[in-house]
Amino acid sequence: MKQKTLLFLSLALLLTFGLTSFDIGSPTGAPAGMTGSPGDGNICSSCHGGNASTVSGWITTDIPAEGYTPGQTYQISCTNNLTASGKYGFQCSPQNSAGALLGSLTAGTNNHLVGTKYVTHTAANTTNNVWTFSWTAPAATVGSVTFYAAFVKGTNGTVAKTSLTVTKASGVGINTIADKANVAISPNPNMGRFNVLNLPDKVEAISVLDITGKVVYQLNQAETNAGTFNIDLGKPTAGIYFLDMDVDGKHLTRKFVIR
């Protein structure tokens, strides 16, 4: 009788703790480096199995459409919309393409930091799928920032990843030399083909972002022709866009319209 009782208790403990541990691989938060960013490489599927689907709109912010102000604090929310059974989990980090942290993070309700670079869930559960935390924008010398996030639900390989790029508000921290050279976009408005005028011979990096912060064009180490650089975006959707550039070691942003 005693042996049967011990066996029953052992099975009960196994079911209680075993199933809980398998419900989500990291119930108190994902380990560092699981966002799926170019710098991290890893993502939650390395523990949960399966391939991560790419989603959009799961990261939202109160950053104005014209961009962030260096040093100002904003609210960032990550929403896990996965529909599989099990508990919700996530991890998010604001980085550049090399994986360096941009700005600083402060955890909010039901989330905590892993080191200083990542924010993740505190206690995975089946009801809470939205996490909000604070992000303080970096110094004026930094341009665009990309938030990378990964989401998981249960252990059946249901994993998703997303990213959101935000840029600095136009006119904030612009290079004085570049301004004196009157860097401009012509024509503006345009239909996706335009020239960037009055540039130095070389530009360290060029990006074009839409109003949501999505990067639609990116190029490193561009050479200009007599101070002019031509960009062809193909057939983009009409709307407001931002030209994000690193010029003479400084950052420069210009807003333009595609019609």
N, C-alpha and C positions, 0 to 999 in steps of 0.2 A: 504493500500500500504506500509505504514511504517512497519507494522508487518511482511509482506512478505519479505521486504528487510532485516530486522533483522534476520528472520528465515534463509534466504539464506546465510547471512554472518556467522551465527552460524554453519550451515552445512559445509560451506567452511572451516572454522577454524577447525572443527572437523575432516574433511577429511585430511586437511594439517598436523595438529599436531598429530592426532590420528594415521594415517597410518604411519607417520614417526616414532612414538614411538614404533609401533608394528613391524616395519621392522627389528629392532634389539633391544634387551632389554636394552643394555648399549651402546648407540651410541658414547659416548666419553670415553669408556674404561670399562672393566669388573671390578667389585669390587674385593677386595683382596680375595685370597683363592679359586679360581675357576679353578685351573689347573688339578684337578683330581689326584693329587699326593697322596701317602699314608698319608702324613702329613696334606694335605688340606682336603681330603675327598670329598669336593664339586666339582662340575664341571658345565659348562654352561647349561647343560640340566636341572638343578634345576630351571632355569628361562625360558628356551626355550622349555622344554618338550622333550620327546623322549629319546632314549637310545644312548649313545655316541659310535660310532664305533671306533675301535683301528686301527690306521694307522701307517705307517713307512716312513721314508725318508723326513718328512715334516720339520725337524730341520736340518740345515746344519751349519758347522763351518769351520773356517780356522785353527783349532787346528791340528797339525801334527798327522799322524797316530801313532807315537810312544808315544803320550801323551802331555799334557800341561806342561808348566814350571811355577812353583809357582810365583805369582806376575806379570806375563806377561798378557797383554790385548789382547783379541781375538774378532773377529766379529762373531756374532751368527745371523742366519737368520731363520725366521719362515714363511712358505708358506702355505696359506690356499687353498687347492685344492678342497674344497667342490663345488658341481655343482648345488645346489638348487638356487632358485631365492632369491634376497634380498642382504643385505649388509654383507661384510666380517668383522669378529672380531676375536680376539685371546687374549690369556694370556699365559705367560711363566715364569718359575722360576727355578733357579738351587738350588737343595736341596739334603739333605741326606735322608735316609729312615724315619727319625723322623720328617722331615719337616723343619729342620733348613736351613737357607740361607747359601750357600757356595760360597765364593767369593763375588764380588760386581758388580752391574749393572749400566750402563750408557745408557740412552735412546738415540735413533737415530731419523731419520726422520719418521714422522707420528706415533710415539709411545711415551709413557711417562711412568713414574714409578708410582706405587701405593705403597706408603711407600718406603721401600728400597728393598723389597723382590720380587716384581712382575713387569713385563713390559707388557703393553697392548696397544691396538690401541688408537689413539688420536681422530680420527673422522672416524667412520665406513662409508664406501661407496662401490659402486658396481664395482669399478675398481682396487683399491689397495688391493692386497692379499698377499703382501710380506712385512715383517717388519724386519729391520736389526738394531741390537743394540750391544753395547760393553759389554764384560764380562771380569773382571779382576780375574784371577785364585787365589784361596786361598793360604794360607801359606803351607810350605812344609810338615807339620804334617797331612794334609788332603790328602786322597787318591782319590778314585773315586767320581765323581760328576755326578748327573743325572739332565738333563734339562727336566722338565715336561711342557707340553703345551696342551692347549685345544683350539679348533677352532669352530666357529659357523658361519652360514650364514642364515640370515632371522630369522623368528620366528616359523618355521614349524617343529622344532625338529631335524633339520639337524646339528648334533654336532659330532665332532671327537676329539680324544685325542691321544697323542703320548708321547714318552720319548726317550731321547738319553743320554747314559752314556759315560763319558769320564774319562780317568784315567791319573794319573801323569806319566810323562816321566820316563822311567827306569833309575835308578841311581841317581835320584834327591831326596835329602833328605832321603836317605836310612839309616836305623838304623845302627850305627857303630858296635854295639854288634852283630847284626845279620850278618853283612858282615864278621866280624872276624870268625863267626861260619861257614861261607861259605855256606849259604843257597842256595840250588841248585835244579833244576828240572832234574829228570832222569827217563827214557831216554829223550833226547831232540835232534832231533825231536822225536815225538811219534805219536800214532794213536788214542789218546784220553784217554789213561790210562797211568798214570805216578805217580811217587813218588816225594814228596817234602822232601828234606833231610836237616839234621843239624838244626832242629828246637828246641825251648825250649819245655817243657812238655805241655804247653797250648798256643793256638793261639787265639787271640780275635776274628778275623774274616778272612774269606777267600772268595775271589771272582775270577772268571775267566771271562774275557771279550774278545770278538772277536775284529777284527781290526776296526769295526765300533763303538765300545764302548758298544755293547749290552752285558748284563750280561747273561752268559750261565750256570753259576754255582755259588751258594752262600751258605755260611754256617757260623753261628756264634758260638763262644765258642767251637772250635775244640780241642780235646785232641790228642796228638801224641803218637806213639808207638816207644819208644827209639829214639825220635827226628825225626821220619819219619811219614809223612801223605800221605795216598793214595787217589788219585782222579780218578774217572772214569766218563768221559763225554759222554759215550755211543758211538754214531757214528757221531761225529761232522764233519762239512765241513772242508776240508783241508785249511790251511792258517796260518797267524800269530795270536797268542793269547797272552794275558797278565794275569799273576797271580798276584792278588792284595791282600796283606795281612797286617793285623795289628799285629805286633809282639812286645811284651814287651813295649806296649804303643806307639810304633813308626810305621811308615808306610813303607812297603817294596813292591817293584814291580819287577817281573821277566818276561822277554819275552821268549816265546817258540814257536815252530812250530809244527803244526799237518799236517801229510802228508797222 
